[in-house]
Amino acid sequence: MKSPLLTLPGAVPAEGVDEGVAAHYGDLFREQRALADGAGFVDLSHRGVVAVTGEDRLAWLHLLLTQHVSDLPAGRATEALILSANGHIEHALYLVDDGGTVWAHVEPGTQEALIAYLESMKFFYKVEVADRTADTAVVYLPAGSIAEVPEGAVVRETPHGRDLFLPRAELEAFAAQAGPPAGILAYEALRVEQHRPRLGFETDHRTIPHELGWIGSAVHLQKGCYRGQETVARVQNLGKPPRRLVFLHLDGSEVHLPVAGTELRLADDGPDGRKIGFITTSARHHELGPVALALVKRNVAVDAPLVAGDTAAAQEVVVEP
């Protein structure tokens, strides 16, 4: 979905999975500072939107998701995963129930596969699943924002801000009164600062929830069975995940950021040292400078200096070893 807000002054289109919205509007750091101060908004209208209706919607989703949602109160935000039979992460859903419909936004382009899976699991439950991406746009308002929320918008409020589910036809009118726009690069820099993992960025085909700190926030440990639960329980009770998410402070003297997939090594091992992890997301932060999220082997010492390609990196623990 190509956003009409790409016609706003200064808009530079994003690339890759975030294609369709603006990477920035001409001043990355100003946009970050505005969001950090509770001003402006971010166009996330490229994200997939899935709606689940029907009297059994919460009980049914409770059987499929990693999160406890059978008694989810109307208006309370939550997030959840769908795992493979082996416990690997396949989908991440950011949910809210408005009293009649569960609304979820998901990574761009993943909604079709998600809906296909949900449809295959309907059985006798009284539920309907719909792809609402074409008529519903997601917009992010930062924590502390005083922007007026349009009447009828569904709001998903979290400690990091509010996700609005707006009729796509109202997106331009909302933007005209919501304050300065910020691009997806500003949003991503703050996400990295907040240590929040993203499907397809911090995950690969073998990622399990424990590696990213999604236990608790997206995985409920005291709920009934769901696909992949055996792996979750086994790692929680008997072992440790093979990798762990870390936050990295990168050498600010380097001109270029190490891109996703850049190999990490122990600095003491030199350029020929063995790979102990890789960058998942890197960003330039308005206060912290160049930063990144990365996955490293669990047994890497938490105070070990690292090198990302040719860039020195210092760790902060996100997931305990």
Summary of the structure (lengths in Angstrom):
residues: 321
radius of gyration: 20.0
end to end distance: 40.1
largest distance: 60.1
contacts: 1070
relative contact order: 0.16
helix: 22%
strand: 32%
